[in-house]
Amino acid sequence: MRTFIRAVLVTAIVIPQLSLLTACASTATRPIPTVSQVDLARFMGPWYVIASIPTFTEKEAFGAIESYELNPDESIATTFTFHKGAFDGPLKTMKPTGFVRDSSNATWAMQFVWPLKAEYLIAYVDPDYSETIIARNKRDYVWIMARTPEIAPEHYQHLVDRVGQLGYDLSKLKRVPQRL
């Protein structure tokens, strides 16, 4: 009888928990889906970082802006600027180069230091190219960006929900202070 009760308890308690863990693991390990097509000309220009799971260099970013410009060789000149620690803090600038890796223009490699290239996936861009989500398969960093320094609360929540659906830990997502 004890064996039967133990078997029932294992079935009722342990198996559902394992299923839940497997479901969570599969969300976090499946490849990030990218958008079907990116119009590079429309994607170029400045994007305000609205929220992110920041890299170590961005942890105290204020007024962060990422700007893209298509080079004649089809690489992407990128300028990332922000103030460290406060809006009047020191201005920091990084200038990585982006390289488009697929025909959809949604998978890039971003090179900060030769020869290393970081994965850069355009997981979402709205139809008017005013909001985007940049992700990574490792789910270690993510950026919610917009063409304006502020977006409507319902748009922000929609983007946060999308980030969660990609398998990110939303407790790590931080708003980036922006000025109008």
N, C-alpha and C positions, 0 to 999 in steps of 0.2 A: 504494500500500500504506500509506503514512504517513497519508493521508487516512482510510482505512478504520480504522486503529488509533486515530487521534485521535477518530473518530466513536464507536468502541467505548468508549474511555475516558470521553468526555463522557457517553455513555449510562449507563455503569456507575457513574460517580462523581458527576457534577454533577446529573443528573436526580433521583436519590434524595435528595440534599441539598436541592434546591429543593422537593421534595415534603414533606420534613420541615419546612422553614421555612414552607411554606404551611399545613401542619397546625397548627403552633404558632401562627401568626398568626390562623388562623380560630378557634382556641380562645380567644385573647386578645381578639378583636374581636367575637365573637358576643355578643348581649345576655345578661346574667346571667339565668338562669331564677329566678323567684321561686316561693314556695310557692303552692299553689292557693287556699288560704284561711287567713286569720289571724283568730282570735277575739280581737278587741281587748281585751275584758275580761280574758281569760286572759293576754294579753301584757303588760298593765300591771303595774307594780310594779318592784322593783329587780332588776338584772342585774349580776353581777360580770363584769368584762372579764378573761377568762382569757388571751387572746392577741390581738394585733392587728398589722397593718401600720399603725403609728401616724401621726397627723397631727403637725405640728411641735409643737403644744402638748402632746401626750401622750408625747413621746419619753422622758421620765424619770418616767412615772407609776407610782406604787405604790398598791395598794389601790383601783383605779379601779372605780367603780360608776356605772351609768347607770340612772336611774329614770324611769318613765313614769306619767303620770296623765292620763286622758281628761277634757278640759274640757267644759263644757256645750255649747259651740259645735262640738264634735267635733274640735277641734285637740288636740294632745297636749303637755301641759306636761312638759318634759324637764329633769331635773337630772343633770348629769354632774359627779362629784366625784372627786378623787384627790389624793394627796400628791406634791409635786414633789421628786424626787431621793432620797427615803427615806420609810419609814413615819412617821417623826417630822418630815418636811419640811413646808413650808407647804402648807396645804390650798387647793386650787384648785377653783373651782366655775364651771361654765358652765350657762346656762339657755336653751338653744334651744327653739324651738317646732316640733313636728312637724305635718305636714299629710298626711293620707291622700290618695293620688292615684288610687286605682282601687278597684273594687268588691270585689276580693279582700282588701283591706286590707294587701297585701304591698309596695306601692310607696308610699313616703313622700317628702316633701321636708322637709328639716330646715333651719330658718332660724335662723342665729346672729346675723346682722346684716341688717336690712332694707335693700334688697329682695332680697338674695341668698338662694337656697335650694339646699342641697346634696342630691344624690341619696342615697337611703337605701333599700336593697332587702333585704327579708327573704328570703334565699336558702334558709334552712333553719330550721325549728323542729321539735323532736321532738314526738311525740304528747302527752307530758305537760307541755309548755311549760317544760322545765327546762334546755334548751340551745338556742342559736340561733346563726346566722351572719348577719351584716349585711354586705352587699357593695355595690359600685359598678361600673357598667359600665366605667369607666376603669381598673379594677383597680389603683387607686392606694392605696386604704385598704380594710381589712377588719377585722371584729371577731368574735371567737369569745367568746360570753358564756354564762353559766350562772347559775342561781338560787343556787348555793353558791360559796364562794370557791375550792374545789378540785373537780376532777372526776377520775374514775378514768382512769389512763393509757390504757386501751383506748378510752374515750370521747373523750379528747383526740386520739388518733391518728386516730380515725374522722372527727372534725371537721376536722383538718388535711388529711386525704386529700380531703375534700369541697372545701375551699378550693383545693387543687391542681387538682382536676377543673374548677373554675370558671375556671381559666386564670391564677391568681395565681403570682407568683414566691415560692415558699415560703422562700427564703433571706432575705426581708425580714420574715417573720413573727416576732414577738417575744413571749415569755411576759411577762405582766404579773404582777409579784409581788403576792400576796394573803396576807392573814393569816386564820387560822381563828378 
